[in-house]
């Protein structure tokens, strides 16, 4: 999940990661193919309510935790291609 958050931080709309426990040097720019892998990892964690996530998150904080992961997934989603269906120039 931390790797997904670091990946999302480099995507348009991503929140910067600023923590006193983080690296002192800037992170390298990650490859775009990591976005899909990070999204898949988050989807797997979110889909297994009885799995490891249930041990990480207090049941009272579950909805907020899911909202945070959904936000990361929205940022990680590949940008939609906008292909014009027709040329609208006069």
Secondary structure, DSSP 8 states (H G I E B T S, - for coil): -HHHHHHHHTSTT------TTS-SS------THHHHHHHHHHHHHHH-TTSTHHHHS-GGGHHHHHHHHHHHHHHHS-------SS----
